[in-house]
Amino acid sequence: MSNARRKIERLRAALAHREADRVPVGEFFWTGFLKRCKAKHGEKFDPYRHFDLDYLVVGPNMDPKIQPFEVVEQSGEDIVVKTGFGATIRRRSDLPMPHYEAFSVKRPEDMAAFEFDDPADPRRFFTGGDDQINCVGDDLLRNLSCWNERLDAYAKDFAVFGSVCEVYEFLWRIVGSENALYWMATDTELFQAFVDRCGKFLLDFTAAQIAAAQGRLAGMYIWGDVAYVKGMLFGAPRWREMFKPHVKNLIELCHRHDLMTIYHGCGDARAIYEDFAEIGLDGYNPLEAKAGLDVVEIKKQMGKKLAFVGNIDVRELESGDPARIRREVRYKLQAARGGGWIFQSDHSISSGVTPESYALAIATLRELGNYPLQV
């Protein structure tokens, strides 16, 4: 069995609440952590290969308009760019995340006039360049290599997931989070019409991505931050009415192509976990510990309705304390009994985590995470 096939089967078993040979593992990494690792292991360091992880996510160009970043202002490493979402974003070297300064859609009626490039445009998959989702994060990337090449580099050795935003995650990048939350209540009909337009774009984009992959994808990540540490950003009934049908469409499309689906939603979204189970989602990520989430307890409550990905408290990894790190791994491994859990941090491996601390967490997983579990 090939490396990729073995890892795909391991993930499928976990998401279907079955025990395979061992608990699977995936991760997202901040640039600062990767720089530390490269200083230790060399510039060619690759965390997925070095730690023998099971899966990774490779995203195409999802920008509504396919275009290079427009540099609005630059001073040294501080830069302001305008993206294909129409968002003006400031990236400062002394801050961990970007700051959104302006959006091209400024009034509710402007939503109807916003135009999208073809969701199936081949440039999204076969041409490199700038795009907001992949290039604007804790660092600013430019001229990213094309999705097809990045996908091909990993497809033989890993379970590779594609990438698509849920409608709210996509829409706020066009109109801004404040406008999105406000117009949702004050201009509901205009907002719903834009939600539906975005939903169609994203569904068509996902279909085109699956076709472009030509069988190399094992799953699809759906990005959708609709909660924060104290609960939903807006009421669960509103999410069910406006956004749930579009998530359902994405899941059904992916399942028709035999792709696993994992939804990434930060914060405490427990109010809609049952909804995700109802519409057939395979796994939910990342279960932020800082939002009071405990996968061991949540898994007891949800049973086999929904699998979970994550919840290793990155604050424990940042502590650098070997005893705390091993205790965290041992405790969370209880969620893997009977399958239903994939080992991963509760968001991503931050710049405050040392290579040694993450290596210890993985070593502990390899020691204790083989089935049948002995924890």
C-alpha positions as CSV (number, residue, x, y, z in Angstrom):
1,M,0.0,0.0,0.0
2,S,1.3,3.5,-0.9
3,N,2.1,6.1,1.7
4,A,-0.8,8.2,0.6
5,R,-3.3,5.3,0.5
6,R,-2.2,4.2,4.0
7,K,-2.8,7.7,5.4
8,I,-6.1,8.1,3.6
9,E,-7.4,4.9,5.1
10,R,-6.2,5.9,8.5
11,L,-8.1,9.2,8.2
12,R,-11.2,7.6,6.8
13,A,-11.2,5.1,9.7
14,A,-10.9,7.9,12.3
15,L,-13.7,10.0,10.7
16,A,-15.9,7.0,10.6
17,H,-15.3,6.2,14.3
18,R,-13.2,3.1,13.6
19,E,-9.8,2.3,14.9
20,A,-7.0,1.8,12.3
21,D,-3.3,1.1,13.1
22,R,-2.8,4.4,14.9
23,V,-4.3,7.8,15.7
24,P,-3.8,10.1,12.6
25,V,-2.3,13.5,12.9
26,G,-2.4,16.8,10.9
27,E,-1.4,20.4,11.6
28,F,-1.1,24.0,10.6
29,F,2.1,26.0,11.3
30,W,2.9,29.6,11.9
31,T,5.8,31.1,10.0
32,G,7.8,31.8,13.2
33,F,7.7,28.1,14.2
34,L,8.8,27.1,10.7
35,K,11.7,29.7,10.9
36,R,12.8,28.1,14.1
37,C,12.7,24.6,12.6
38,K,14.7,25.8,9.5
39,A,17.3,27.3,11.7
40,K,17.6,23.9,13.4
41,H,17.2,21.5,10.5
42,G,18.1,23.5,7.4
43,E,16.2,25.6,4.8
44,K,14.7,22.6,3.1
45,F,12.8,21.6,6.3
46,D,9.2,20.4,5.6
47,P,7.1,19.8,8.8
48,Y,4.8,17.4,7.1
49,R,7.6,15.1,5.9
50,H,9.8,15.6,8.9
51,F,7.1,14.7,11.4
52,D,5.4,12.2,9.1
53,L,2.0,13.8,9.4
54,D,-1.0,12.2,7.7
55,Y,-2.6,15.0,5.9
56,L,-2.3,18.7,4.8
57,V,-4.5,21.3,3.1
58,V,-3.6,22.8,-0.3
59,G,-5.8,25.7,-1.4
60,P,-6.3,27.2,-4.9
61,N,-6.9,30.8,-5.7
62,M,-10.3,31.5,-4.3
63,D,-10.2,35.3,-4.8
64,P,-13.4,36.7,-6.4
65,K,-11.2,38.5,-8.9
66,I,-7.9,36.9,-10.1
67,Q,-5.3,39.7,-10.0
68,P,-1.9,40.5,-8.4
69,F,-1.9,42.4,-5.2
70,E,-1.9,46.2,-5.6
71,V,0.7,47.7,-3.3
72,V,-1.0,50.8,-1.8
73,E,1.8,51.7,0.6
74,Q,5.2,50.2,1.7
75,S,7.8,51.1,4.2
76,G,10.5,48.5,4.8
77,E,8.7,45.3,5.8
78,D,5.4,47.1,6.5
79,I,3.1,47.0,3.5
80,V,-0.5,47.7,2.6
81,V,-2.0,45.7,-0.3
82,K,-5.4,45.6,-2.0
83,T,-6.5,42.0,-3.0
84,G,-8.8,40.3,-5.3
85,F,-11.5,40.4,-2.6
86,G,-11.4,44.2,-2.9
87,A,-10.0,44.3,0.7
88,T,-7.2,46.7,1.7
89,I,-5.0,45.0,4.2
90,R,-2.0,46.3,6.3
91,R,0.7,43.7,7.1
92,R,3.1,45.0,9.8
93,S,6.3,43.1,10.7
94,D,5.7,43.7,14.4
95,L,2.2,42.2,14.6
96,P,1.3,38.5,14.3
97,M,-1.8,39.0,12.0
98,P,-2.9,41.4,9.3
99,H,-5.2,44.3,9.8
100,Y,-8.1,44.9,7.4
101,E,-8.4,48.6,6.7
102,A,-11.0,49.0,4.0
103,F,-13.4,47.1,1.8
104,S,-14.6,47.9,-1.7
105,V,-18.2,47.2,-0.8
106,K,-19.3,50.0,1.5
107,R,-23.1,50.1,1.3
108,P,-25.7,47.3,1.3
109,E,-26.8,48.1,-2.3
110,D,-23.2,47.6,-3.5
111,M,-23.4,43.9,-2.8
112,A,-25.6,43.4,-5.9
113,A,-23.0,45.1,-8.1
114,F,-20.0,43.1,-6.9
115,E,-18.7,41.0,-9.7
116,F,-17.0,37.6,-9.6
117,D,-14.5,36.2,-12.1
118,D,-15.3,32.7,-13.4
119,P,-15.1,30.2,-10.4
120,A,-13.7,27.6,-12.9
121,D,-11.1,29.9,-14.4
122,P,-8.0,27.6,-15.0
123,R,-5.7,30.3,-13.6
124,R,-7.1,29.4,-10.1
125,F,-5.4,26.0,-10.4
126,F,-2.7,26.1,-13.0
127,T,-1.2,29.6,-12.7
128,G,0.8,31.0,-9.8
129,G,0.5,34.4,-8.3
130,D,-1.0,36.3,-5.4
131,D,-4.3,35.4,-3.6
132,Q,-5.6,36.5,-0.3
133,I,-6.5,33.2,1.4
134,N,-3.0,31.7,0.8
135,C,-0.8,34.7,0.9
136,V,-2.1,37.0,3.7
137,G,-1.6,35.6,7.1
138,D,1.0,35.8,9.8
139,D,3.3,36.6,6.9
140,L,2.8,38.1,3.5
141,L,3.7,35.8,0.5
142,R,3.9,36.9,-3.1
143,N,3.9,35.0,-6.4
144,L,2.9,31.7,-4.8
145,S,3.5,28.7,-7.1
146,C,0.4,27.3,-8.7
147,W,-2.0,25.0,-6.9
148,N,-1.5,22.1,-9.3
149,E,2.3,22.0,-8.6
150,R,1.8,22.3,-4.8
151,L,-0.8,19.6,-4.9
152,D,1.4,17.3,-7.0
153,A,4.3,17.7,-4.6
154,Y,2.4,15.9,-1.8
155,A,-0.2,13.7,-3.4
156,K,1.9,10.6,-3.5
157,D,2.8,10.7,0.2
158,F,-0.1,12.3,2.0
159,A,-3.8,12.6,2.2
160,V,-4.3,16.0,0.6
161,F,-7.3,18.1,1.2
162,G,-8.5,20.9,-1.0
163,S,-9.9,24.1,0.3
164,V,-13.1,26.2,0.2
165,C,-14.6,28.9,2.4
166,E,-18.0,28.6,3.9
167,V,-20.2,31.6,2.7
168,Y,-19.8,33.8,5.8
169,E,-16.0,33.3,5.9
170,F,-15.9,34.3,2.2
171,L,-18.4,37.1,2.4
172,W,-16.9,39.1,5.3
173,R,-13.6,39.4,3.4
174,I,-15.6,41.3,0.8
175,V,-17.8,43.6,2.9
176,G,-16.0,43.5,6.3
177,S,-17.1,41.7,9.5
178,E,-18.9,44.7,11.0
179,N,-20.9,45.3,7.9
180,A,-21.7,41.6,7.5
181,L,-23.1,41.4,11.0
182,Y,-25.0,44.7,10.7
183,W,-26.5,44.2,7.3
184,M,-27.5,40.7,8.2
185,A,-30.0,42.3,10.5
186,T,-30.8,45.6,8.8
187,D,-30.8,44.7,5.1
188,T,-31.7,41.1,5.3
189,E,-33.0,40.6,1.7
190,L,-30.0,42.3,0.1
191,F,-27.7,40.3,2.4
192,Q,-29.5,37.0,1.7
193,A,-29.2,37.6,-2.0
194,F,-25.5,38.1,-1.7
195,V,-25.1,35.1,0.5
196,D,-26.8,33.0,-2.2
197,R,-24.6,34.5,-5.0
198,C,-21.5,33.7,-2.9
199,G,-22.8,30.2,-2.2
200,K,-23.2,29.5,-5.9
201,F,-19.7,30.8,-6.6
202,L,-18.2,28.6,-3.9
203,L,-20.1,25.5,-5.0
204,D,-19.0,26.0,-8.6
205,F,-15.4,26.7,-7.5
206,T,-15.4,23.5,-5.5
207,A,-16.6,21.5,-8.4
208,A,-14.0,23.0,-10.6
209,Q,-11.3,22.3,-8.0
210,I,-12.3,18.6,-7.8
211,A,-12.2,18.3,-11.6
212,A,-8.8,20.0,-11.8
213,A,-7.4,17.7,-9.1
214,Q,-8.0,14.6,-11.3
215,G,-8.3,12.2,-8.4
216,R,-5.5,13.6,-6.3
217,L,-7.7,15.0,-3.5
218,A,-8.6,12.9,-0.5
219,G,-10.9,15.5,1.1
220,M,-12.0,19.1,1.4
221,Y,-11.5,21.6,4.1
222,I,-14.4,24.0,4.6
223,W,-13.3,27.2,6.4
224,G,-16.0,28.9,8.4
225,D,-15.3,31.0,11.5
226,V,-18.8,31.8,12.8
227,A,-18.0,31.8,16.5
228,Y,-15.6,33.3,19.1
229,V,-14.5,32.2,22.5
230,K,-17.9,32.9,24.2
231,G,-20.2,31.5,21.5
232,M,-21.6,32.2,18.1
233,L,-20.9,35.6,16.3
234,F,-24.6,35.7,15.5
235,G,-27.6,33.5,16.5
236,A,-27.6,29.8,15.6
237,P,-31.1,30.2,14.0
238,R,-29.7,32.8,11.6
239,W,-26.8,30.5,10.6
240,R,-29.3,27.7,10.0
241,E,-31.4,29.9,7.8
242,M,-28.7,31.6,5.8
243,F,-25.6,29.5,5.7
244,K,-26.4,25.9,6.6
245,P,-28.0,25.1,3.2
246,H,-24.8,26.2,1.4
247,V,-22.6,24.1,3.8
248,K,-24.9,21.2,3.1
249,N,-24.5,21.7,-0.7
250,L,-20.7,21.7,-0.3
251,I,-20.6,18.5,1.8
252,E,-23.0,16.7,-0.6
253,L,-20.9,17.7,-3.6
254,C,-17.7,16.4,-1.9
255,H,-19.3,13.1,-0.8
256,R,-20.5,12.5,-4.4
257,H,-16.8,12.5,-5.3
258,D,-15.9,10.3,-2.3
259,L,-14.0,13.2,-0.5
260,M,-13.9,13.5,3.3
261,T,-15.1,16.8,4.7
262,I,-13.7,18.7,7.6
263,Y,-15.1,22.1,8.7
264,H,-12.6,24.5,10.4
265,G,-14.4,26.9,12.7
266,C,-12.6,28.8,15.5
267,G,-14.3,29.6,18.8
268,D,-17.2,27.9,20.6
269,A,-19.7,26.8,18.0
270,R,-21.2,24.0,20.0
271,A,-24.7,25.4,19.3
272,I,-24.5,24.1,15.7
273,Y,-22.5,20.8,16.2
274,E,-25.8,18.8,15.9
275,D,-26.5,20.7,12.6
276,F,-23.1,19.6,11.2
277,A,-23.9,16.0,12.1
278,E,-27.3,16.3,10.5
279,I,-25.9,17.5,7.1
280,G,-23.2,14.8,7.0
281,L,-20.0,16.6,8.0
282,D,-17.3,14.1,8.7
283,G,-15.0,16.1,11.1
284,Y,-14.9,19.4,13.0
285,N,-11.7,21.4,13.7
286,P,-10.0,22.9,15.7
287,L,-11.9,22.9,19.1
288,E,-10.0,25.8,20.7
289,A,-9.1,24.9,24.3
290,K,-9.0,28.7,25.1
291,A,-12.8,28.7,24.3
292,G,-13.4,26.2,27.0
293,L,-13.7,23.2,24.7
294,D,-12.6,19.7,25.8
295,V,-12.8,17.1,23.1
296,V,-12.9,14.2,25.6
297,E,-16.1,15.6,27.2
298,I,-17.6,16.7,23.8
299,K,-17.0,13.3,22.3
300,K,-18.9,11.7,25.2
301,Q,-21.8,14.1,24.5
302,M,-21.8,13.7,20.7
303,G,-21.1,10.0,20.6
304,K,-20.6,8.9,17.0
305,K,-22.6,11.7,15.4
306,L,-19.5,13.8,14.5
307,A,-15.7,13.2,14.5
308,F,-13.3,15.9,15.8
309,V,-9.9,17.2,14.7
310,G,-7.7,19.1,17.2
311,N,-8.0,20.4,20.8
312,I,-4.3,19.9,21.8
313,D,-3.9,23.0,23.9
314,V,-1.2,25.1,22.2
315,R,-0.6,26.9,25.5
316,E,0.7,23.7,26.9
317,L,3.0,23.3,23.9
318,E,4.2,26.9,24.4
319,S,5.0,26.2,28.0
320,G,8.0,24.1,27.0
321,D,7.4,21.9,30.1
322,P,7.8,18.3,29.1
323,A,5.5,17.0,31.9
324,R,2.7,19.4,30.8
325,I,3.1,18.5,27.2
326,R,3.0,14.7,27.8
327,R,0.1,15.1,30.2
328,E,-1.9,17.1,27.5
329,V,-1.3,14.4,24.9
330,R,-2.1,11.5,27.2
331,Y,-5.4,13.1,28.3
332,K,-6.6,14.1,24.8
333,L,-5.8,10.6,23.5
334,Q,-8.8,9.4,25.4
335,A,-10.9,11.0,22.7
336,A,-9.4,8.5,20.2
337,R,-10.9,5.4,21.7
338,G,-13.1,3.8,19.1
339,G,-11.9,6.3,16.5
340,G,-13.5,9.6,16.0
341,W,-10.5,11.9,16.7
342,I,-7.5,13.2,14.8
343,F,-4.5,14.6,16.7
344,Q,-3.9,18.3,16.1
345,S,-3.5,21.5,17.9
346,D,-6.5,23.6,19.0
347,H,-5.7,26.1,16.2
348,S,-2.1,25.9,14.8
349,I,1.4,25.6,16.0
350,S,2.3,29.1,17.0
351,S,5.6,31.0,16.9
352,G,5.8,30.5,20.6
353,V,6.2,26.7,20.3
354,T,9.8,25.4,20.1
355,P,10.7,22.6,17.6
356,E,11.6,20.5,20.6
357,S,8.2,20.9,22.3
358,Y,6.3,20.0,19.1
359,A,8.7,17.0,18.5
360,L,7.9,15.8,22.1
361,A,4.2,16.0,21.5
362,I,4.6,13.9,18.3
363,A,6.9,11.5,20.0
364,T,4.3,11.0,22.8
365,L,1.6,10.4,20.2
366,R,3.8,7.8,18.4
367,E,4.5,6.1,21.8
368,L,0.9,6.0,23.1
369,G,-1.3,6.5,20.0
370,N,-1.2,3.0,18.5
371,Y,-4.3,0.9,18.6
372,P,-5.3,-0.7,20.9
373,L,-4.7,2.4,23.0
374,Q,-3.0,2.1,26.4
375,V,-3.8,5.5,28.0
